[in-house]
Amino acid sequence: MLWYLHLCAEAGIVVMEYVDRAMGTMIERQDGSGHFEEVVLKPTVTVNNSGMVDLAAKLHDMANEKCFIANSVNFPVRHQADIQVF
C-alpha cells in the first residue's frame, strides 16, 4: 500500500480511500505445517478524478515491483484492484 500511495502522489492522483481485502491460498502438509501458495490483494481505491482511473489501476503493477514485502516472499503476490471515483 505504501508504494502504491507514493506512486499515486507522484502521478498527481489523489487517493481518497484505500481499503484492501487480501486473500491467501495456503497449502497444508500432513504434518500440520504449510506455506502460502499465493496472495491476492483486492484493494478498493477511491480517487477524486475520473480521468485518473486507468493510471490508478496501472500503478498497482509498478507498486508490486517495488514492494519490499512482495519482493521478500517466495510466492506470487497479485492485485485485483477496483478503482472508484469519489
PDB file of N, CA, C and O in Angstrom:
ATOM      1  N   MET A   1       0.818  -1.191   0.000  1.00  0.00           N
ATOM      2  CA  MET A   1       0.000   0.000   0.000  1.00  0.00           C
ATOM      3  C   MET A   1       0.868   1.263   0.000  1.00  0.00           C
ATOM      4  O   MET A   1       0.541   2.236  -0.680  1.00  0.00           O
ATOM      5  N   LEU A   2       1.965   1.255   0.754  1.00  0.00           N
ATOM      6  CA  LEU A   2       2.777   2.477   0.838  1.00  0.00           C
ATOM      7  C   LEU A   2       3.399   2.848  -0.503  1.00  0.00           C
ATOM      8  O   LEU A   2       3.395   4.017  -0.890  1.00  0.00           O
ATOM      9  N   TRP A   3       3.938   1.847  -1.217  1.00  0.00           N
ATOM     10  CA  TRP A   3       4.492   2.157  -2.536  1.00  0.00           C
ATOM     11  C   TRP A   3       3.393   2.661  -3.467  1.00  0.00           C
ATOM     12  O   TRP A   3       3.608   3.606  -4.227  1.00  0.00           O
ATOM     13  N   TYR A   4       2.231   2.043  -3.415  1.00  0.00           N
ATOM     14  CA  TYR A   4       1.130   2.460  -4.271  1.00  0.00           C
ATOM     15  C   TYR A   4       0.750   3.912  -3.999  1.00  0.00           C
ATOM     16  O   TYR A   4       0.616   4.705  -4.930  1.00  0.00           O
ATOM     17  N   LEU A   5       0.578   4.257  -2.738  1.00  0.00           N
ATOM     18  CA  LEU A   5       0.209   5.634  -2.403  1.00  0.00           C
ATOM     19  C   LEU A   5       1.298   6.616  -2.817  1.00  0.00           C
ATOM     20  O   LEU A   5       0.998   7.720  -3.271  1.00  0.00           O
ATOM     21  N   HIS A   6       2.545   6.227  -2.666  1.00  0.00           N
ATOM     22  CA  HIS A   6       3.656   7.079  -3.089  1.00  0.00           C
ATOM     23  C   HIS A   6       3.609   7.320  -4.597  1.00  0.00           C
ATOM     24  O   HIS A   6       3.741   8.456  -5.053  1.00  0.00           O
ATOM     25  N   LEU A   7       3.422   6.253  -5.364  1.00  0.00           N
ATOM     26  CA  LEU A   7       3.366   6.390  -6.823  1.00  0.00           C
ATOM     27  C   LEU A   7       2.165   7.228  -7.253  1.00  0.00           C
ATOM     28  O   LEU A   7       2.264   8.016  -8.194  1.00  0.00           O
ATOM     29  N   CYS A   8       1.050   7.067  -6.582  1.00  0.00           N
ATOM     30  CA  CYS A   8      -0.129   7.893  -6.889  1.00  0.00           C
ATOM     31  C   CYS A   8       0.166   9.364  -6.617  1.00  0.00           C
ATOM     32  O   CYS A   8      -0.173  10.226  -7.428  1.00  0.00           O
ATOM     33  N   ALA A   9       0.792   9.654  -5.489  1.00  0.00           N
ATOM     34  CA  ALA A   9       1.123  11.046  -5.153  1.00  0.00           C
ATOM     35  C   ALA A   9       2.048  11.640  -6.210  1.00  0.00           C
ATOM     36  O   ALA A   9       1.855  12.779  -6.635  1.00  0.00           O
ATOM     37  N   GLU A  10       3.043  10.881  -6.632  1.00  0.00           N
ATOM     38  CA  GLU A  10       3.959  11.370  -7.682  1.00  0.00           C
ATOM     39  C   GLU A  10       3.230  11.632  -8.996  1.00  0.00           C
ATOM     40  O   GLU A  10       3.584  12.553  -9.731  1.00  0.00           O
ATOM     41  N   ALA A  11       2.207  10.818  -9.293  1.00  0.00           N
ATOM     42  CA  ALA A  11       1.459  10.950 -10.544  1.00  0.00           C
ATOM     43  C   ALA A  11       0.344  11.982 -10.459  1.00  0.00           C
ATOM     44  O   ALA A  11      -0.345  12.235 -11.447  1.00  0.00           O
ATOM     45  N   GLY A  12       0.160  12.582  -9.281  1.00  0.00           N
ATOM     46  CA  GLY A  12      -0.894  13.576  -9.123  1.00  0.00           C
ATOM     47  C   GLY A  12      -2.271  12.988  -8.885  1.00  0.00           C
ATOM     48  O   GLY A  12      -3.280  13.671  -9.058  1.00  0.00           O
ATOM     49  N   ILE A  13      -2.321  11.723  -8.488  1.00  0.00           N
ATOM     50  CA  ILE A  13      -3.591  11.067  -8.197  1.00  0.00           C
ATOM     51  C   ILE A  13      -3.900  11.253  -6.711  1.00  0.00           C
ATOM     52  O   ILE A  13      -3.095  10.901  -5.849  1.00  0.00           O
ATOM     53  N   VAL A  14      -5.065  11.807  -6.429  1.00  0.00           N
ATOM     54  CA  VAL A  14      -5.484  11.993  -5.042  1.00  0.00           C
ATOM     55  C   VAL A  14      -6.309  10.776  -4.641  1.00  0.00           C
ATOM     56  O   VAL A  14      -7.398  10.546  -5.165  1.00  0.00           O
ATOM     57  N   VAL A  15      -5.772  10.001  -3.704  1.00  0.00           N
ATOM     58  CA  VAL A  15      -6.465   8.815  -3.196  1.00  0.00           C
ATOM     59  C   VAL A  15      -7.279   9.242  -1.975  1.00  0.00           C
ATOM     60  O   VAL A  15      -6.732   9.678  -0.963  1.00  0.00           O
ATOM     61  N   MET A  16      -8.572   9.107  -2.097  1.00  0.00           N
ATOM     62  CA  MET A  16      -9.485   9.499  -1.020  1.00  0.00           C
ATOM     63  C   MET A  16      -9.637   8.378   0.015  1.00  0.00           C
ATOM     64  O   MET A  16      -9.818   8.634   1.206  1.00  0.00           O
ATOM     65  N   GLU A  17      -9.560   7.138  -0.463  1.00  0.00           N
ATOM     66  CA  GLU A  17      -9.717   5.991   0.431  1.00  0.00           C
ATOM     67  C   GLU A  17      -9.049   4.773  -0.188  1.00  0.00           C
ATOM     68  O   GLU A  17      -9.052   4.608  -1.408  1.00  0.00           O
ATOM     69  N   TYR A  18      -8.478   3.923   0.655  1.00  0.00           N
ATOM     70  CA  TYR A  18      -7.826   2.689   0.225  1.00  0.00           C
ATOM     71  C   TYR A  18      -8.184   1.615   1.246  1.00  0.00           C
ATOM     72  O   TYR A  18      -7.787   1.692   2.409  1.00  0.00           O
ATOM     73  N   VAL A  19      -8.933   0.618   0.801  1.00  0.00           N
ATOM     74  CA  VAL A  19      -9.322  -0.496   1.664  1.00  0.00           C
ATOM     75  C   VAL A  19      -8.925  -1.776   0.951  1.00  0.00           C
ATOM     76  O   VAL A  19      -9.277  -1.973  -0.213  1.00  0.00           O
ATOM     77  N   ASP A  20      -8.193  -2.651   1.639  1.00  0.00           N
ATOM     78  CA  ASP A  20      -7.722  -3.883   0.999  1.00  0.00           C
ATOM     79  C   ASP A  20      -8.306  -5.088   1.713  1.00  0.00           C
ATOM     80  O   ASP A  20      -8.345  -5.151   2.941  1.00  0.00           O
ATOM     81  N   ARG A  21      -8.746  -6.017   0.931  1.00  0.00           N
ATOM     82  CA  ARG A  21      -9.243  -7.292   1.451  1.00  0.00           C
ATOM     83  C   ARG A  21      -8.391  -8.393   0.839  1.00  0.00           C
ATOM     84  O   ARG A  21      -8.776  -9.027  -0.143  1.00  0.00           O
ATOM     85  N   ALA A  22      -7.231  -8.607   1.436  1.00  0.00           N
ATOM     86  CA  ALA A  22      -6.280  -9.589   0.914  1.00  0.00           C
ATOM     87  C   ALA A  22      -6.788 -11.008   1.170  1.00  0.00           C
ATOM     88  O   ALA A  22      -7.444 -11.285   2.175  1.00  0.00           O
ATOM     89  N   MET A  23      -6.466 -11.889   0.236  1.00  0.00           N
ATOM     90  CA  MET A  23      -6.802 -13.296   0.379  1.00  0.00           C
ATOM     91  C   MET A  23      -5.556 -14.112   0.060  1.00  0.00           C
ATOM     92  O   MET A  23      -4.819 -13.789  -0.872  1.00  0.00           O
ATOM     93  N   GLY A  24      -5.326 -15.151   0.821  1.00  0.00           N
ATOM     94  CA  GLY A  24      -4.178 -16.013   0.587  1.00  0.00           C
ATOM     95  C   GLY A  24      -4.604 -17.455   0.437  1.00  0.00           C
ATOM     96  O   GLY A  24      -5.579 -17.903   1.041  1.00  0.00           O
ATOM     97  N   THR A  25      -3.855 -18.172  -0.380  1.00  0.00           N
ATOM     98  CA  THR A  25      -4.076 -19.608  -0.548  1.00  0.00           C
ATOM     99  C   THR A  25      -2.926 -20.324   0.132  1.00  0.00           C
ATOM    100  O   THR A  25      -1.760 -20.124  -0.208  1.00  0.00           O
ATOM    101  N   MET A  26      -3.275 -21.168   1.104  1.00  0.00           N
ATOM    102  CA  MET A  26      -2.269 -21.913   1.850  1.00  0.00           C
ATOM    103  C   MET A  26      -2.341 -23.385   1.499  1.00  0.00           C
ATOM    104  O   MET A  26      -3.411 -23.936   1.240  1.00  0.00           O
ATOM    105  N   ILE A  27      -1.189 -23.997   1.500  1.00  0.00           N
ATOM    106  CA  ILE A  27      -1.085 -25.440   1.338  1.00  0.00           C
ATOM    107  C   ILE A  27      -0.691 -26.012   2.693  1.00  0.00           C
ATOM    108  O   ILE A  27       0.322 -25.614   3.270  1.00  0.00           O
ATOM    109  N   GLU A  28      -1.482 -26.934   3.195  1.00  0.00           N
ATOM    110  CA  GLU A  28      -1.169 -27.548   4.482  1.00  0.00           C
ATOM    111  C   GLU A  28      -0.670 -28.969   4.239  1.00  0.00           C
ATOM    112  O   GLU A  28      -1.276 -29.745   3.500  1.00  0.00           O
ATOM    113  N   ARG A  29       0.450 -29.285   4.881  1.00  0.00           N
ATOM    114  CA  ARG A  29       1.026 -30.631   4.767  1.00  0.00           C
ATOM    115  C   ARG A  29       0.384 -31.573   5.796  1.00  0.00           C
ATOM    116  O   ARG A  29      -0.302 -31.131   6.718  1.00  0.00           O
ATOM    117  N   GLN A  30       0.614 -32.845   5.622  1.00  0.00           N
ATOM    118  CA  GLN A  30       0.031 -33.841   6.534  1.00  0.00           C
ATOM    119  C   GLN A  30       0.511 -33.657   7.968  1.00  0.00           C
ATOM    120  O   GLN A  30      -0.202 -34.003   8.910  1.00  0.00           O
ATOM    121  N   ASP A  31       1.726 -33.109   8.143  1.00  0.00           N
ATOM    122  CA  ASP A  31       2.244 -32.929   9.500  1.00  0.00           C
ATOM    123  C   ASP A  31       1.742 -31.652  10.172  1.00  0.00           C
ATOM    124  O   ASP A  31       2.145 -31.342  11.293  1.00  0.00           O
ATOM    125  N   GLY A  32       0.867 -30.912   9.494  1.00  0.00           N
ATOM    126  CA  GLY A  32       0.302 -29.691  10.049  1.00  0.00           C
ATOM    127  C   GLY A  32       1.023 -28.420   9.652  1.00  0.00           C
ATOM    128  O   GLY A  32       0.489 -27.324   9.828  1.00  0.00           O
ATOM    129  N   SER A  33       2.241 -28.550   9.112  1.00  0.00           N
ATOM    130  CA  SER A  33       2.961 -27.369   8.637  1.00  0.00           C
ATOM    131  C   SER A  33       2.401 -26.971   7.276  1.00  0.00           C
ATOM    132  O   SER A  33       1.550 -27.667   6.723  1.00  0.00           O
ATOM    133  N   GLY A  34       2.866 -25.881   6.751  1.00  0.00           N
ATOM    134  CA  GLY A  34       2.373 -25.465   5.444  1.00  0.00           C
ATOM    135  C   GLY A  34       3.040 -24.198   4.968  1.00  0.00           C
ATOM    136  O   GLY A  34       3.987 -23.702   5.578  1.00  0.00           O
ATOM    137  N   HIS A  35       2.528 -23.684   3.870  1.00  0.00           N
ATOM    138  CA  HIS A  35       3.075 -22.464   3.296  1.00  0.00           C
ATOM    139  C   HIS A  35       2.027 -21.805   2.403  1.00  0.00           C
ATOM    140  O   HIS A  35       1.084 -22.446   1.939  1.00  0.00           O
ATOM    141  N   PHE A  36       2.218 -20.527   2.181  1.00  0.00           N
ATOM    142  CA  PHE A  36       1.349 -19.817   1.250  1.00  0.00           C
ATOM    143  C   PHE A  36       1.753 -20.158  -0.179  1.00  0.00           C
ATOM    144  O   PHE A  36       2.937 -20.218  -0.511  1.00  0.00           O
ATOM    145  N   GLU A  37       0.753 -20.377  -1.007  1.00  0.00           N
ATOM    146  CA  GLU A  37       0.979 -20.636  -2.419  1.00  0.00           C
ATOM    147  C   GLU A  37       0.840 -19.341  -3.229  1.00  0.00           C
ATOM    148  O   GLU A  37       1.491 -19.165  -4.259  1.00  0.00           O
ATOM    149  N   GLU A  38      -0.022 -18.442  -2.740  1.00  0.00           N
ATOM    150  CA  GLU A  38      -0.287 -17.195  -3.448  1.00  0.00           C
ATOM    151  C   GLU A  38      -1.054 -16.255  -2.524  1.00  0.00           C
ATOM    152  O   GLU A  38      -1.801 -16.697  -1.650  1.00  0.00           O
ATOM    153  N   VAL A  39      -0.861 -14.955  -2.729  1.00  0.00           N
ATOM    154  CA  VAL A  39      -1.665 -13.942  -2.052  1.00  0.00           C
ATOM    155  C   VAL A  39      -2.220 -13.007  -3.125  1.00  0.00           C
ATOM    156  O   VAL A  39      -1.504 -12.586  -4.033  1.00  0.00           O
ATOM    157  N   VAL A  40      -3.496 -12.696  -3.003  1.00  0.00           N
ATOM    158  CA  VAL A  40      -4.144 -11.763  -3.921  1.00  0.00           C
ATOM    159  C   VAL A  40      -4.631 -10.573  -3.109  1.00  0.00           C
ATOM    160  O   VAL A  40      -5.459 -10.720  -2.210  1.00  0.00           O
ATOM    161  N   LEU A  41      -4.115  -9.403  -3.428  1.00  0.00           N
ATOM    162  CA  LEU A  41      -4.574  -8.167  -2.802  1.00  0.00           C
ATOM    163  C   LEU A  41      -5.776  -7.665  -3.590  1.00  0.00           C
ATOM    164  O   LEU A  41      -5.747  -7.612  -4.820  1.00  0.00           O
ATOM    165  N   LYS A  42      -6.817  -7.302  -2.883  1.00  0.00           N
ATOM    166  CA  LYS A  42      -8.054  -6.855  -3.527  1.00  0.00           C
ATOM    167  C   LYS A  42      -8.431  -5.476  -3.008  1.00  0.00           C
ATOM    168  O   LYS A  42      -9.436  -5.310  -2.315  1.00  0.00           O
ATOM    169  N   PRO A  43      -7.601  -4.478  -3.357  1.00  0.00           N
ATOM    170  CA  PRO A  43      -7.895  -3.138  -2.850  1.00  0.00           C
ATOM    171  C   PRO A  43      -9.047  -2.472  -3.597  1.00  0.00           C
ATOM    172  O   PRO A  43      -9.217  -2.631  -4.806  1.00  0.00           O
ATOM    173  N   THR A  44      -9.819  -1.731  -2.838  1.00  0.00           N
ATOM    174  CA  THR A  44     -10.789  -0.804  -3.405  1.00  0.00           C
ATOM    175  C   THR A  44     -10.197   0.578  -3.163  1.00  0.00           C
ATOM    176  O   THR A  44     -10.035   1.013  -2.023  1.00  0.00           O
ATOM    177  N   VAL A  45      -9.880   1.253  -4.252  1.00  0.00           N
ATOM    178  CA  VAL A  45      -9.224   2.555  -4.190  1.00  0.00           C
ATOM    179  C   VAL A  45     -10.198   3.602  -4.715  1.00  0.00           C
ATOM    180  O   VAL A  45     -10.746   3.464  -5.809  1.00  0.00           O
ATOM    181  N   THR A  46     -10.405   4.640  -3.932  1.00  0.00           N
ATOM    182  CA  THR A  46     -11.282   5.726  -4.345  1.00  0.00           C
ATOM    183  C   THR A  46     -10.418   6.944  -4.660  1.00  0.00           C
ATOM    184  O   THR A  46      -9.647   7.413  -3.823  1.00  0.00           O
ATOM    185  N   VAL A  47     -10.566   7.444  -5.890  1.00  0.00           N
ATOM    186  CA  VAL A  47      -9.835   8.629  -6.333  1.00  0.00           C
ATOM    187  C   VAL A  47     -10.834   9.750  -6.592  1.00  0.00           C
ATOM    188  O   VAL A  47     -12.037   9.509  -6.689  1.00  0.00           O
ATOM    189  N   ASN A  48     -10.331  10.970  -6.703  1.00  0.00           N
ATOM    190  CA  ASN A  48     -11.259  12.100  -6.852  1.00  0.00           C
ATOM    191  C   ASN A  48     -11.376  12.610  -8.286  1.00  0.00           C
ATOM    192  O   ASN A  48     -12.003  13.642  -8.523  1.00  0.00           O
ATOM    193  N   ASN A  49     -10.774  11.893  -9.255  1.00  0.00           N
ATOM    194  CA  ASN A  49     -10.773  12.366 -10.639  1.00  0.00           C
ATOM    195  C   ASN A  49     -10.973  11.181 -11.567  1.00  0.00           C
ATOM    196  O   ASN A  49     -10.136  10.280 -11.609  1.00  0.00           O
ATOM    197  N   SER A  50     -12.071  11.170 -12.309  1.00  0.00           N
ATOM    198  CA  SER A  50     -12.368  10.045 -13.202  1.00  0.00           C
ATOM    199  C   SER A  50     -11.326   9.894 -14.313  1.00  0.00           C
ATOM    200  O   SER A  50     -11.173   8.810 -14.876  1.00  0.00           O
ATOM    201  N   GLY A  51     -10.623  10.959 -14.624  1.00  0.00           N
ATOM    202  CA  GLY A  51      -9.585  10.891 -15.645  1.00  0.00           C
ATOM    203  C   GLY A  51      -8.334  10.158 -15.191  1.00  0.00           C
ATOM    204  O   GLY A  51      -7.438   9.903 -15.996  1.00  0.00           O
ATOM    205  N   MET A  52      -8.262   9.821 -13.921  1.00  0.00           N
ATOM    206  CA  MET A  52      -7.085   9.140 -13.368  1.00  0.00           C
ATOM    207  C   MET A  52      -7.325   7.653 -13.095  1.00  0.00           C
ATOM    208  O   MET A  52      -6.434   6.979 -12.579  1.00  0.00           O
ATOM    209  N   VAL A  53      -8.490   7.134 -13.425  1.00  0.00           N
ATOM    210  CA  VAL A  53      -8.838   5.756 -13.090  1.00  0.00           C
ATOM    211  C   VAL A  53      -7.900   4.759 -13.755  1.00  0.00           C
ATOM    212  O   VAL A  53      -7.407   3.849 -13.089  1.00  0.00           O
ATOM    213  N   ASP A  54      -7.642   4.906 -15.043  1.00  0.00           N
ATOM    214  CA  ASP A  54      -6.772   3.952 -15.749  1.00  0.00           C
ATOM    215  C   ASP A  54      -5.362   3.971 -15.189  1.00  0.00           C
ATOM    216  O   ASP A  54      -4.776   2.912 -14.963  1.00  0.00           O
ATOM    217  N   LEU A  55      -4.808   5.147 -14.960  1.00  0.00           N
ATOM    218  CA  LEU A  55      -3.463   5.246 -14.409  1.00  0.00           C
ATOM    219  C   LEU A  55      -3.427   4.677 -12.992  1.00  0.00           C
ATOM    220  O   LEU A  55      -2.476   3.986 -12.627  1.00  0.00           O
ATOM    221  N   ALA A  56      -4.442   4.958 -12.200  1.00  0.00           N
ATOM    222  CA  ALA A  56      -4.500   4.434 -10.833  1.00  0.00           C
ATOM    223  C   ALA A  56      -4.488   2.911 -10.840  1.00  0.00           C
ATOM    224  O   ALA A  56      -3.873   2.294  -9.970  1.00  0.00           O
ATOM    225  N   ALA A  57      -5.155   2.304 -11.802  1.00  0.00           N
ATOM    226  CA  ALA A  57      -5.164   0.840 -11.913  1.00  0.00           C
ATOM    227  C   ALA A  57      -3.788   0.318 -12.325  1.00  0.00           C
ATOM    228  O   ALA A  57      -3.317  -0.679 -11.777  1.00  0.00           O
ATOM    229  N   LYS A  58      -3.151   0.970 -13.270  1.00  0.00           N
ATOM    230  CA  LYS A  58      -1.841   0.523 -13.764  1.00  0.00           C
ATOM    231  C   LYS A  58      -0.739   0.640 -12.714  1.00  0.00           C
ATOM    232  O   LYS A  58       0.217  -0.136 -12.730  1.00  0.00           O
ATOM    233  N   LEU A  59      -0.865   1.588 -11.818  1.00  0.00           N
ATOM    234  CA  LEU A  59       0.182   1.791 -10.817  1.00  0.00           C
ATOM    235  C   LEU A  59       0.306   0.628  -9.839  1.00  0.00           C
ATOM    236  O   LEU A  59       1.316   0.518  -9.145  1.00  0.00           O
ATOM    237  N   HIS A  60      -0.694  -0.237  -9.771  1.00  0.00           N
ATOM    238  CA  HIS A  60      -0.590  -1.408  -8.902  1.00  0.00           C
ATOM    239  C   HIS A  60       0.540  -2.327  -9.354  1.00  0.00           C
ATOM    240  O   HIS A  60       1.241  -2.897  -8.519  1.00  0.00           O
ATOM    241  N   ASP A  61       0.724  -2.479 -10.660  1.00  0.00           N
ATOM    242  CA  ASP A  61       1.818  -3.315 -11.169  1.00  0.00           C
ATOM    243  C   ASP A  61       3.171  -2.741 -10.776  1.00  0.00           C
ATOM    244  O   ASP A  61       4.055  -3.479 -10.342  1.00  0.00           O
ATOM    245  N   MET A  62       3.336  -1.450 -10.922  1.00  0.00           N
ATOM    246  CA  MET A  62       4.600  -0.809 -10.569  1.00  0.00           C
ATOM    247  C   MET A  62       4.846  -0.898  -9.062  1.00  0.00           C
ATOM    248  O   MET A  62       5.976  -1.126  -8.629  1.00  0.00           O
ATOM    249  N   ALA A  63       3.802  -0.719  -8.274  1.00  0.00           N
ATOM    250  CA  ALA A  63       3.943  -0.816  -6.818  1.00  0.00           C
ATOM    251  C   ALA A  63       4.357  -2.224  -6.421  1.00  0.00           C
ATOM    252  O   ALA A  63       5.167  -2.397  -5.511  1.00  0.00           O
ATOM    253  N   ASN A  64       3.812  -3.228  -7.090  1.00  0.00           N
ATOM    254  CA  ASN A  64       4.164  -4.612  -6.781  1.00  0.00           C
ATOM    255  C   ASN A  64       5.644  -4.883  -7.077  1.00  0.00           C
ATOM    256  O   ASN A  64       6.301  -5.618  -6.339  1.00  0.00           O
ATOM    257  N   GLU A  65       6.161  -4.294  -8.144  1.00  0.00           N
ATOM    258  CA  GLU A  65       7.578  -4.466  -8.495  1.00  0.00           C
ATOM    259  C   GLU A  65       8.498  -3.858  -7.442  1.00  0.00           C
ATOM    260  O   GLU A  65       9.600  -4.361  -7.224  1.00  0.00           O
ATOM    261  N   LYS A  66       8.067  -2.792  -6.791  1.00  0.00           N
ATOM    262  CA  LYS A  66       8.906  -2.082  -5.825  1.00  0.00           C
ATOM    263  C   LYS A  66       8.678  -2.519  -4.374  1.00  0.00           C
ATOM    264  O   LYS A  66       9.474  -2.189  -3.495  1.00  0.00           O
ATOM    265  N   CYS A  67       7.611  -3.249  -4.125  1.00  0.00           N
ATOM    266  CA  CYS A  67       7.197  -3.597  -2.764  1.00  0.00           C
ATOM    267  C   CYS A  67       8.219  -4.486  -2.053  1.00  0.00           C
ATOM    268  O   CYS A  67       8.601  -5.540  -2.562  1.00  0.00           O
ATOM    269  N   PHE A  68       8.650  -4.051  -0.881  1.00  0.00           N
ATOM    270  CA  PHE A  68       9.607  -4.811  -0.080  1.00  0.00           C
ATOM    271  C   PHE A  68       9.034  -6.175   0.311  1.00  0.00           C
ATOM    272  O   PHE A  68       9.742  -7.182   0.261  1.00  0.00           O
ATOM    273  N   ILE A  69       7.777  -6.212   0.695  1.00  0.00           N
ATOM    274  CA  ILE A  69       7.175  -7.473   1.129  1.00  0.00           C
ATOM    275  C   ILE A  69       7.011  -8.422  -0.053  1.00  0.00           C
ATOM    276  O   ILE A  69       7.405  -9.585   0.031  1.00  0.00           O
ATOM    277  N   ALA A  70       6.436  -7.941  -1.147  1.00  0.00           N
ATOM    278  CA  ALA A  70       6.248  -8.801  -2.317  1.00  0.00           C
ATOM    279  C   ALA A  70       7.575  -9.335  -2.836  1.00  0.00           C
ATOM    280  O   ALA A  70       7.636 -10.450  -3.353  1.00  0.00           O
ATOM    281  N   ASN A  71       8.633  -8.551  -2.702  1.00  0.00           N
ATOM    282  CA  ASN A  71       9.957  -8.985  -3.157  1.00  0.00           C
ATOM    283  C   ASN A  71      10.666  -9.876  -2.149  1.00  0.00           C
ATOM    284  O   ASN A  71      11.747 -10.389  -2.437  1.00  0.00           O
ATOM    285  N   SER A  72      10.085 -10.066  -0.985  1.00  0.00           N
ATOM    286  CA  SER A  72      10.726 -10.851   0.065  1.00  0.00           C
ATOM    287  C   SER A  72      10.095 -12.224   0.276  1.00  0.00           C
ATOM    288  O   SER A  72      10.647 -13.052   1.001  1.00  0.00           O
ATOM    289  N   VAL A  73       8.976 -12.468  -0.332  1.00  0.00           N
ATOM    290  CA  VAL A  73       8.292 -13.741  -0.133  1.00  0.00           C
ATOM    291  C   VAL A  73       8.515 -14.661  -1.333  1.00  0.00           C
ATOM    292  O   VAL A  73       8.847 -14.204  -2.427  1.00  0.00           O
ATOM    293  N   ASN A  74       8.329 -15.957  -1.111  1.00  0.00           N
ATOM    294  CA  ASN A  74       8.609 -16.935  -2.166  1.00  0.00           C
ATOM    295  C   ASN A  74       7.342 -17.443  -2.843  1.00  0.00           C
ATOM    296  O   ASN A  74       7.283 -18.590  -3.285  1.00  0.00           O
ATOM    297  N   PHE A  75       6.337 -16.587  -2.921  1.00  0.00           N
ATOM    298  CA  PHE A  75       5.101 -16.911  -3.617  1.00  0.00           C
ATOM    299  C   PHE A  75       4.617 -15.642  -4.318  1.00  0.00           C
ATOM    300  O   PHE A  75       4.969 -14.534  -3.910  1.00  0.00           O
ATOM    301  N   PRO A  76       3.819 -15.798  -5.362  1.00  0.00           N
ATOM    302  CA  PRO A  76       3.349 -14.606  -6.081  1.00  0.00           C
ATOM    303  C   PRO A  76       2.348 -13.778  -5.271  1.00  0.00           C
ATOM    304  O   PRO A  76       1.521 -14.309  -4.529  1.00  0.00           O
ATOM    305  N   VAL A  77       2.453 -12.479  -5.440  1.00  0.00           N
ATOM    306  CA  VAL A  77       1.503 -11.531  -4.873  1.00  0.00           C
ATOM    307  C   VAL A  77       0.859 -10.815  -6.055  1.00  0.00           C
ATOM    308  O   VAL A  77       1.529 -10.113  -6.811  1.00  0.00           O
ATOM    309  N   ARG A  78      -0.443 -11.002  -6.202  1.00  0.00           N
ATOM    310  CA  ARG A  78      -1.162 -10.387  -7.324  1.00  0.00           C
ATOM    311  C   ARG A  78      -2.131  -9.324  -6.809  1.00  0.00           C
ATOM    312  O   ARG A  78      -2.447  -9.265  -5.621  1.00  0.00           O
ATOM    313  N   HIS A  79      -2.591  -8.487  -7.740  1.00  0.00           N
ATOM    314  CA  HIS A  79      -3.549  -7.428  -7.405  1.00  0.00           C
ATOM    315  C   HIS A  79      -4.801  -7.572  -8.266  1.00  0.00           C
ATOM    316  O   HIS A  79      -4.724  -7.839  -9.465  1.00  0.00           O
ATOM    317  N   GLN A  80      -5.925  -7.395  -7.642  1.00  0.00           N
ATOM    318  CA  GLN A  80      -7.205  -7.281  -8.335  1.00  0.00           C
ATOM    319  C   GLN A  80      -7.877  -6.016  -7.791  1.00  0.00           C
ATOM    320  O   GLN A  80      -8.736  -6.065  -6.910  1.00  0.00           O
ATOM    321  N   ALA A  81      -7.455  -4.905  -8.346  1.00  0.00           N
ATOM    322  CA  ALA A  81      -7.901  -3.610  -7.823  1.00  0.00           C
ATOM    323  C   ALA A  81      -9.239  -3.194  -8.412  1.00  0.00           C
ATOM    324  O   ALA A  81      -9.545  -3.468  -9.572  1.00  0.00           O
ATOM    325  N   ASP A  82     -10.011  -2.538  -7.595  1.00  0.00           N
ATOM    326  CA  ASP A  82     -11.265  -1.905  -8.006  1.00  0.00           C
ATOM    327  C   ASP A  82     -11.072  -0.414  -7.763  1.00  0.00           C
ATOM    328  O   ASP A  82     -10.944   0.023  -6.620  1.00  0.00           O
ATOM    329  N   ILE A  83     -11.052   0.362  -8.841  1.00  0.00           N
ATOM    330  CA  ILE A  83     -10.848   1.810  -8.733  1.00  0.00           C
ATOM    331  C   ILE A  83     -12.199   2.497  -8.855  1.00  0.00           C
ATOM    332  O   ILE A  83     -12.920   2.298  -9.832  1.00  0.00           O
ATOM    333  N   GLN A  84     -12.536   3.300  -7.868  1.00  0.00           N
ATOM    334  CA  GLN A  84     -13.799   4.029  -7.856  1.00  0.00           C
ATOM    335  C   GLN A  84     -13.515   5.526  -7.818  1.00  0.00           C
ATOM    336  O   GLN A  84     -12.422   5.963  -7.459  1.00  0.00           O
ATOM    337  N   VAL A  85     -14.520   6.289  -8.196  1.00  0.00           N
ATOM    338  CA  VAL A  85     -14.390   7.753  -8.189  1.00  0.00           C
ATOM    339  C   VAL A  85     -15.303   8.317  -7.111  1.00  0.00           C
ATOM    340  O   VAL A  85     -16.468   7.935  -7.000  1.00  0.00           O
ATOM    341  N   PHE A  86     -14.752   9.235  -6.317  1.00  0.00           N
ATOM    342  CA  PHE A  86     -15.475   9.892  -5.221  1.00  0.00           C
ATOM    343  C   PHE A  86     -16.478  10.847  -5.773  1.00  0.00           C
ATOM    344  O   PHE A  86     -17.191  11.501  -5.011  1.00  0.00           O
TER     345      PHE A  86
END
